[in-house]
Amino acid sequence: MNIQLSSVESAPRKLPFWDLMLSDLGDPPVRRLAKTLGVGESTIYRWNHAHAAPRAAHLALFWLTSWGRAAVHAQAVNDAQLACSYVESLRKDNEQLEAQVTYLLSLDHSSANDAATTAGWRQFGLTEESRMAIRHAKRLRSER
């Protein structure tokens, strides 16, 4: 499983009107807007007069509004829940694998071709590499 927490596709498709965003930001002075966006004051006056700005400027200010901050917060919560679920899933898989290894190590048969041992291998769908690793672990355990 590959988790993709964020991507460029998560940018908002529709944005609030320019005037509404400025209002949400407390109607900041033109000078502060110009400095924040890296444009001249005359550009801000022109955008304010047109009640619109280029999408890049609109997006830049959007993330400072209450809507942008709420979107970031919601995405962070969703990402955290997804990551926690993934960790829990891996923890359960790990516990199951540990139980399988413990069971297989508890089998004390002298022959690897013994019917009970072979049935145990098949029951868990283990590969030959896994079987060899478990046999090696059993040998190490018996040497202690």
C-alpha positions as CSV (number, residue, x, y, z in Angstrom):
1,M,0.0,0.0,0.0
2,N,1.3,3.4,-1.0
3,I,-0.1,6.4,0.9
4,Q,-0.3,9.7,-1.0
5,L,-1.0,12.3,1.6
6,S,-1.2,15.4,-0.6
7,S,-0.8,16.4,-4.2
8,V,-1.2,19.3,-6.5
9,E,-4.6,18.1,-7.4
10,S,-5.8,19.0,-3.9
11,A,-5.8,22.7,-4.8
12,P,-9.3,24.3,-4.7
13,R,-11.0,24.4,-8.1
14,K,-13.3,27.2,-7.1
15,L,-12.3,30.2,-5.0
16,P,-14.4,32.8,-3.1
17,F,-14.8,36.2,-4.8
18,W,-11.8,38.5,-4.4
19,D,-13.7,41.1,-2.4
20,L,-15.1,38.4,-0.1
21,M,-11.6,37.0,0.6
22,L,-10.3,40.5,1.4
23,S,-13.2,41.0,3.8
24,D,-12.4,37.6,5.4
25,L,-8.8,38.8,5.9
26,G,-10.0,42.0,7.6
27,D,-9.6,44.3,4.5
28,P,-5.9,44.6,4.8
29,P,-4.3,47.8,3.5
30,V,-3.1,47.9,-0.1
31,R,0.5,48.3,0.9
32,R,0.4,45.1,3.0
33,L,-1.3,43.1,0.2
34,A,1.3,44.3,-2.3
35,K,4.1,43.3,0.0
36,T,2.6,39.9,0.7
37,L,1.9,39.1,-2.9
38,G,5.2,40.6,-4.2
39,V,3.5,43.1,-6.6
40,G,3.2,46.9,-6.8
41,E,0.5,48.8,-5.0
42,S,-0.9,50.0,-8.3
43,T,-1.5,46.4,-9.3
44,I,-3.5,45.8,-6.1
45,Y,-5.5,48.9,-6.8
46,R,-6.2,47.6,-10.3
47,W,-7.3,44.2,-9.0
48,N,-9.5,45.8,-6.3
49,H,-11.1,48.0,-9.0
50,A,-11.8,45.0,-11.2
51,H,-13.0,42.9,-8.1
52,A,-10.7,40.1,-9.4
53,A,-7.1,39.0,-9.5
54,P,-5.1,36.4,-11.4
55,R,-5.6,32.9,-10.1
56,A,-2.1,32.7,-8.7
57,A,-2.7,35.7,-6.5
58,H,-6.2,34.5,-5.6
59,L,-4.8,31.1,-4.5
60,A,-2.0,32.7,-2.5
61,L,-4.5,34.7,-0.5
62,F,-7.0,31.9,-0.2
63,W,-4.7,29.9,2.1
64,L,-4.6,32.8,4.5
65,T,-8.4,33.0,4.7
66,S,-10.6,31.1,7.2
67,W,-11.6,28.8,4.3
68,G,-8.1,28.0,3.3
69,R,-7.0,27.3,6.9
70,A,-10.1,25.1,7.4
71,A,-9.2,23.2,4.2
72,V,-5.6,22.6,5.4
73,H,-6.8,21.5,8.9
74,A,-9.3,19.1,7.4
75,Q,-6.7,17.6,5.1
76,A,-4.2,17.3,8.0
77,V,-6.9,15.4,10.1
78,N,-7.7,13.1,7.2
79,D,-4.0,12.4,6.6
80,A,-3.4,11.6,10.2
81,Q,-6.4,9.3,10.4
82,L,-5.3,7.5,7.2
83,A,-1.7,7.1,8.5
84,C,-3.0,5.8,11.9
85,S,-5.2,3.3,10.2
86,Y,-2.3,2.1,8.0
87,V,-0.1,1.7,11.1
88,E,-2.8,-0.2,12.9
89,S,-3.2,-2.5,9.9
90,L,0.5,-3.1,9.8
91,R,0.6,-3.8,13.5
92,K,-2.2,-6.4,13.2
93,D,-0.3,-8.0,10.2
94,N,2.9,-8.1,12.3
95,E,1.1,-9.8,15.2
96,Q,-0.4,-12.4,12.9
97,L,3.0,-13.1,11.4
98,E,4.6,-13.4,14.8
99,A,1.9,-15.9,15.8
100,Q,2.6,-17.9,12.7
101,V,6.3,-18.0,13.3
102,T,5.8,-18.9,17.0
103,Y,3.6,-21.8,15.9
104,L,6.0,-23.0,13.3
105,L,8.9,-22.8,15.7
106,S,6.9,-24.8,18.2
107,L,6.7,-27.7,15.7
108,D,9.4,-30.1,16.8
109,H,9.6,-32.6,14.0
110,S,12.9,-34.0,12.9
111,S,12.1,-34.1,9.2
112,A,11.2,-31.1,7.1
113,N,9.2,-33.4,5.0
114,D,7.1,-34.6,7.9
115,A,3.4,-34.4,7.0
116,A,2.5,-32.1,10.0
117,T,5.3,-29.7,9.2
118,T,4.4,-29.6,5.5
119,A,0.7,-29.0,6.4
120,G,1.9,-26.1,8.6
121,W,3.8,-24.6,5.8
122,R,0.9,-24.9,3.4
123,Q,-1.6,-23.5,6.0
124,F,0.3,-20.2,6.1
125,G,1.2,-20.1,2.5
126,L,4.9,-19.7,3.2
127,T,7.5,-19.5,0.5
128,E,10.6,-21.7,0.4
129,E,12.7,-18.7,1.5
130,S,10.4,-18.3,4.6
131,R,10.7,-22.0,5.3
132,M,14.5,-21.8,5.2
133,A,14.5,-18.8,7.5
134,I,12.3,-20.6,10.0
135,R,14.5,-23.7,9.9
136,H,17.5,-21.5,10.5
137,A,15.8,-19.8,13.4
138,K,14.9,-23.2,14.9
139,R,18.6,-24.3,14.6
140,L,19.8,-21.2,16.3
141,R,17.2,-21.7,19.0
142,S,18.3,-25.2,19.6
143,E,22.0,-24.2,19.8
144,R,21.3,-21.9,22.8
